[in-house]
Amino acid sequence: MNQLKYIIAATNLLMSFSNQAQGGKDSELYNTLKSNDSLLFEVGFNQCDLGKFEDLMAKDLEFYHDKSGATNSLSIFLEALKTGICNPSNTFKARRELIKGSLEVYPLYNNGILYGAIQTGEHRFFEKQENQQEKAGSIAKFTHLWILDNNQWKLKRILSYNHQSLTSIIN
């Protein structure tokens, strides 16, 4: 009986550690990075406000995309947006939407001092050609590495992967 009590106590202790590994969805860190995600995508991507990317991304940004390859600097990333999806003469528009409940944040510490965080989630994209209705595009997973730099969160690494067509998932 005593052995069972120890096993239950040890299990509870391990579960409490694993529950604390992710920054709670009501933590300051979670809310800060969720807000940054919204600024990046609701304002930066969906409205093509490239200044938001510059504010929130590290100059040595690395972006890895499973369909379009790698980009290894913020300036190259911004240029691709300016000449591509955010080009005013482009008739194709995209909109990103975070999948509710998918966002997770994991703090990174060095000797007990917070220096970064890993943010993961899923998002879906919608497409619109000029004079046409918006339609389902794709769904994908993402992993972001945020680094605390001079008390500001900077997005340093982006992994965007497992892109799948929403129309093939629906059908």
BELLINQUI-V843339 format. One record per residue. N is the residue number from 1. SS is DSSP state (A for helix, B for strand, O for the rest). OMEGA is omega in whole degrees, -180 to 180 (NA if undefined). NEAR is the number of other C-alpha atoms within 10 Angstrom. Layout:
# BELLINQUI-V843339
N/SS/OMEGA/NEAR + N/SS/OMEGA/NEAR
This chain:
# BELLINQUI-V843339
1/O/178/6 + 2/A/-179/6 + 3/A/178/8 + 4/A/178/9 + 5/A/179/10 + 6/A/180/11 + 7/A/179/12 + 8/A/179/11 + 9/A/180/12 + 10/A/178/12 + 11/A/178/11 + 12/A/179/12 + 13/A/179/11 + 14/A/179/11 + 15/A/180/11 + 16/A/176/11 + 17/A/-178/10 + 18/A/178/10 + 19/A/-180/10 + 20/A/-177/11 + 21/A/176/12 + 22/B/173/17 + 23/O/-178/19 + 24/O/-177/15 + 25/O/174/14 + 26/O/-179/8 + 27/O/178/11 + 28/A/179/11 + 29/A/179/18 + 30/A/-178/21 + 31/A/178/15 + 32/A/-178/12 + 33/A/174/22 + 34/A/177/18 + 35/A/178/13 + 36/A/177/18 + 37/A/180/19 + 38/A/178/17 + 39/A/180/18 + 40/A/-171/24 + 41/A/180/20 + 42/A/-178/19 + 43/A/-176/16 + 44/A/-175/19 + 45/A/-174/20 + 46/O/-179/19 + 47/O/-179/14 + 48/O/174/22 + 49/O/-173/16 + 50/A/176/17 + 51/A/178/13 + 52/A/177/17 + 53/A/-180/22 + 54/A/-180/17 + 55/A/-169/15 + 56/A/-176/19 + 57/B/177/21 + 58/B/179/19 + 59/B/178/17 + 60/B/178/14 + 61/B/169/20 + 62/B/-177/20 + 63/B/-180/20 + 64/B/-177/18 + 65/B/-175/15 + 66/O/-180/12 + 67/O/-175/10 + 68/O/173/9 + 69/B/-174/9 + 70/B/174/14 + 71/B/-172/17 + 72/O/171/14 + 73/O/179/16 + 74/A/-178/19 + 75/A/178/14 + 76/A/178/14 + 77/A/-179/17 + 78/A/179/16 + 79/A/178/13 + 80/A/177/14 + 81/A/-178/15 + 82/A/-177/14 + 83/A/-178/12 + 84/O/-171/14 + 85/O/-179/17 + 86/O/176/23 + 87/O/-177/15 + 88/O/-180/12 + 89/O/179/9 + 90/O/180/12 + 91/O/178/12 + 92/B/177/15 + 93/B/178/19 + 94/B/177/19 + 95/B/179/18 + 96/B/179/18 + 97/B/176/15 + 98/B/177/20 + 99/O/-176/14 + 100/O/177/9 + 101/O/-176/9 + 102/O/-175/11 + 103/O/176/19 + 104/B/-179/18 + 105/B/-180/25 + 106/B/-179/18 + 107/B/176/18 + 108/B/-178/18 + 109/B/171/11 + 110/B/-177/8 + 111/O/176/7 + 112/O/-179/7 + 113/B/179/9 + 114/B/179/13 + 115/B/-177/16 + 116/B/179/21 + 117/B/173/23 + 118/B/-180/20 + 119/B/179/23 + 120/B/177/18 + 121/B/176/18 + 122/B/176/21 + 123/B/178/18 + 124/B/-178/19 + 125/B/178/19 + 126/B/-175/16 + 127/B/178/16 + 128/B/171/16 + 129/B/180/13 + 130/O/179/10 + 131/O/176/7 + 132/O/178/9 + 133/O/176/8 + 134/O/179/14 + 135/B/179/14 + 136/B/179/16 + 137/B/-177/19 + 138/B/174/19 + 139/B/-178/22 + 140/B/174/19 + 141/B/175/18 + 142/B/173/18 + 143/B/180/19 + 144/B/172/20 + 145/B/177/21 + 146/B/179/25 + 147/B/176/21 + 148/B/-176/15 + 149/B/-176/12 + 150/O/179/7 + 151/O/175/8 + 152/B/178/11 + 153/B/178/21 + 154/B/176/23 + 155/B/-173/31 + 156/B/-179/21 + 157/B/179/19 + 158/B/170/21 + 159/B/179/17 + 160/B/-167/21 + 161/B/180/16 + 162/B/177/15 + 163/B/178/19 + 164/B/179/14 + 165/B/178/15 + 166/A/-180/17 + 167/A/178/12 + 168/A/178/9 + 169/A/-178/9 + 170/A/-176/7 + 171/O/NA/5
